[in-house]
Structure formats: structure tokens, C-alpha cells
Amino acid sequence: MALVTRRRVLTGLGATAAAVLAPPAGSAFAAGRRHGPHPLWRAHAHNDYEHPRPLLDALDHRFGSVEADIFLVDGELLVAHSADRLDPARTLDSLYLAPLAARVRAGHGSVYPGYRQPLQLLIDIKTEGASTYLELDRRLGRYKGLFTTYAHGRVRSGAVTAVVSGDRAARAPMEAQTVRRAFYDGRLADLGTSQASFASLISDNWTLNFTWSGIGAFPEAERQKLRTIVRTAHARGQRLRFWATPDLAGPARDALWAELLDAGVDHLNTDDLAGLEAFLDARRTA
């Protein structure tokens, strides 16, 4: 079943592959005819599954990236924040994979009809990484054509780009594959050493790398450090995200979000879907 009607194949690694995986912030991308409000590609729904309607609430707010934590339990991939909150009914398939496949089918090959850029599905592995990833790979393989794929040095775009985060033991089996339906979420330590065709995303903890929390002036040395990080990631075609940024509505959060946008950070991390949607819309119309 062909879920993706329009694809682009790129050869090579690094920045070349990333044109398919998702353009860095501010870059142009082919969009075709556009319908409805512009998707907010830079909006990332942290712990998306904790909203009343996982995935669907984020899509209603036009988010370009959503995050699901998974546990491998008796051969099933369950979605939850912690092991004590596992529910056998809340599977990765039922909450994310099957709804995305249905939406792409209805949208003629796109999550957002008329827009070719892939939705990012960040999958955070909470159980042992290697075994959980191998089961995840089998599950993704059931959805033919849905996911951006790396195969023998080529990246083929799909409507959804799956990125694997969490337990670092997932890296070894991913690197060993000549065909993958997912990409790796690297850390700042991976900058300059990994290619976008493997680590399409670089994520890290804001508080471990910066002292500023949005209160007062952004120290100039930290502003330049942030922009150097962004340039380094984008030079290799990788997207950038920070977690542990302020997420309570107020001036500090807005100030930090503004600096991240101005620096070119690709994904703003939030649990407040409506708040980030309003902030990004206001910035677009300012």
C-alpha cells in the first residue's frame, strides 16, 4: 500500500540527506498547494501522549513534531511516562502509528495536506535500547511507505520521520543496519562526528549547557555559544532541539523561546500546545 504519493531520493550523507529529513529552520522547502493554516514545523509536543487526545491534539494545534515514550513489555510497545503508568491499551500502534497511517492515506501522502515536509515522530525508548529498538523496527516495517527511510546510502522521504531517542543502547543495532525506517537522536557530544543520514536530530538538556533561564539579559557569551551550536548542526544538515527549557507561561519562557527562534533552533519543546501555537503565530504576524 503506497501511503506516500510524492517522494524525493537523495544520495550521499550529511547536509544532502537532511534536505529530505527536514530542512533546518528558516530554509525553504517544496510545499505544493497549501490548505488551511500553516503547520508549525518548529513546535515539538514534549510527552505528547499525556494530552487528552495523544497525537490528535498536537495535530489540531499544527505541531510539526511529537514525542512518545515507549516500554517493551511482553513483546508489545506501550506508551507511558513511567513503568507504574503502563496501560496495555495504550500502544504505540494504537496511539500513533495507525492514526498517522490513516491520516496520511486521507491526506494523499501528507500529514498536513498540501505540505510535503515530514512530521517528526520522536520515540523515546525507556526500556533496554537494543531489544526495544529491534521490536520498534519491526513495527515500523508494517507501515510500508509511511516513514522516511535510509537504505544503502540513500534517504527516501516519507510523510513521517521517526527519530529514536532515550536509551543509548539503541545506537549499535541502528548503526549496523543497511536499511532503517528511523533515525537517531544525537547529543551535543555528537556534533561534528555524526551525519544527518544517521543522526538527523541533535537534542540536549538546556540547563546542562546554559545558565540563562529567560530572566534578565541573555549573556552574550551564551548567545554566541548557542549560535555556534546551531551553525555546526545545520552545516551537517541536522536539526536541533533542547529540552528542560522553561515551560510555564510568562515573560521568561517567551524570552527564551524568542532567543531560540532567533538563533535558528529547529524545535521548541513544550507541554503547552496552545501556548506555543499562540507564541509562534504572534511571531509570524509581528
N, C-alpha and C positions, 0 to 999 in steps of 0.2 A: 504494500500500500504506500504510494508516494504522498507523503504529507507536505513536502516542500516542493513548490512548483517552480521556484526560481533560485538557482544556486550559482555560486562563483567559485572556481577552483583556482587556488594559488599554489605555486611551488615555492620551495625554499623555506627559510626559518626566519625568526626574529620579526622585525617590523613588517616584513612582507606578509607573513601569516596572520598578523594581528589585524590587518585590514578586513579579514573575514571574521575573526573572533569578536571584534567590536572596536570601532575607531576610538582612539584616545579623545578625551574631552576637547570639544571645540573643533574637531576635524569634520569635514564634510562626508556624507555618505549618500549612496544612491537610495532614493526613497520611493520612486514611482508615484502613483496617485495617493494622496493623503486624505484620510477621512477622520473627522472628529478632532478633539483636542490633541495637541502634540504629545506623544509619550515623553515621560520624564526619565530619560535614559540614565541620568546621574543619581536617581533615587534608589536606594537599597533598603529593602524591608528586612531589618535585623529580626531574627526569631519570628519570622512571618507566621509560623504555624500557631502562635499564641493569639492571633486575632480571631474574632468570631467566625470568620469565613476565610480559612487559610487559602492563600493564593488569590482568591477572588476579590477580597478587599483591596489587596495591593494592586491588582489589575484595574479595579474601579478607580483607584487613585493614580493610575497611569504609570506605575513604577516600572523601571527597566531592569530591576534586579531583585530577587527574593531569596531568602535563606531558610533552609530546612535542616535541622539536626536529626541524625539517624542513628539507630541502635540495631545491630543484628541480633535477633532473638529467635531461636529455633528456625532458622532459615528465612525469616521474614524481616523486612526493613521497616521498623517502626519509627514514627516521628514524635519526638518529645524533647524537652529541655534537660530532663534528668531521668534516671532509671526509675525513680519512685512514681513517675507520672506516665509510665507507658500504658497504652491502651491498644489492644490487638486490632481494634477497628481503625486506628489512625495509622495507616501505612503510607509509605512514600508513593506507592502506586495510586491509592485512592485519593490522596490529598493533592498530589502534584502531577504525576506522570500521565495518568488517564485524563484528567481535566485539561492539561496542556495539549495533549494529542487531539482531544475533541475540539478545543478552541482553534488550533491551527488548521484542522480539517475544515471547520466552518469559515475560517478567515482566509481560505485559499492560499495556505502556505505561510501565514504570518500570525504571530501572537496579536499584533496590532495591525489590522487590515490596512494595506497601503504602505506599510513601513517594512523594509527588508532587514533592518538591524535586528540581531537576535536578542531575545530576552536572556538574561543571565540567571541560571539556577545554581546557587551556591549550596553545596551539600556538605554539611559539617559532620564528619564521622566521629561518633562518641565511643564506639567500641573498638576493639583491636583493628588497626587500619588495614592490614593486608587482606585478611579474610573478609572484612566488611566491604572493601573496595571490589574484590572479585565477585561478590554477590551483586553489588551495585552495577558492575559492568554487565552482568548477565541480564539484569532488569532493563537497563538502558537499551540493550540489544533487541529487546522485544518491540521497541518503538522505531521501526525502520524509517529512516529519513527524517526523523524529528530533530535529532541532535547534530550540532556541528561535530565533525569527525576528523581525526587525524589518521591518515592511512599512508604508510610507506613514504613519508616525507611530504605529503600534501595535506592541506587543510581544506575541507569541503564544508561550506556553511550550511547550517540548518536554522530552523526557526528558534531553537533554544540552544544555548551554550551551557553545558553542565561543567561546573568547576568544583573540584574536590578539595575540601579543607579539613581541619580537625587533625586527627591522629596522623602523625608524620610517617608512620609505617606504611601508609598507602603509596608512598612515593616509589618504592622499589618495584612493585608489580606494575605500576603505571609506566615507569621508565623502560621496563622490559617488553612492553607491547609494541608491535609494529602497527597495530590498529587500535585506536582508542575512541570512545564516544564521550570522553570527559577530559578536562584539562586540570592542571594543578594550581593550587593557591599558594604561591610562594610567600616568603617573608623578606624584609628589607635585607637580610643577610644574603638573599639570592640575587639581589640586584647586580647586574653585570656578569652573572655566571650562568643564567638560565635563558632559554629562548621562549618567545611567545607561543611557539607551536607546542611547548610543553607547559610552561607556567604562564598562562595567559593573564593572570591576575597576581598582583603583589598586595598583600594585606599585612597590617601590623597594628600593635597597640599604641594609640596616640600617647598615652601617659608615660610609656617607657621610652619615648623618643623626643618628647617636647614637654616643657614645663608650663606653657601657656594654656589656660583653660577658658579663654574668651573674656576674661576680666582685665580691664586696663588695656594698654597698648601691647600689640604683638611684638615681642623683642625682635629687632631687625636681624640679628644673627639666626634666630629660629625661622624667620620668614625666608631668609636666603637658603637655609638648610632644607626647608620644605620644597622650595622651588628647584633646588638641585636634585632632590629625590624624584620629583615629577619628571624633570628633563631626562634623567637617567632611565627611568622606567619607559617613558614614551619613545626614547631613542631606540629601544629594543622592541617597541610595539606592544608593551604591556600596560594594562590598566592598573590603577592604584586605588586602594581603599584603606581607611583607618577605622578601627573600632575603639570603643571606650572614649568617644568624644562626648561632650555634654549633650544630654538629651531631654532636659527639662526646658519647657518653653520659657523664653526670656532673652534679654539682651546678650548674655554670654554665649548662648547657643547660636544666636543669629550672627554674632561677630565671628565666631569660629567657622560656621558654615560659609560665611562670606569670604573669609581668607582661603578656605579650601577650594571654593569655586574659582577665585581669582588666580590661585596657583595652578589650577588645571587638574586637581584631583578628580578622578573619574566617577567615584561613587561616594555619596554622603550616606552615612549609616544612621538609621533611626528606627525607633518603635512607634513613633508618632506619624502615621501615614498622612493624616490631614494637615499636620503642621508643616511637614517638609513639602507637601504639594503646594500649600499656600505660599511658602517661602520662595520656592523655585518659580512659581507663576508670577509673583511680585517682581522677582529679579528679571524675568523675561520682559515684563512690560515697563520696567523702570526706564 
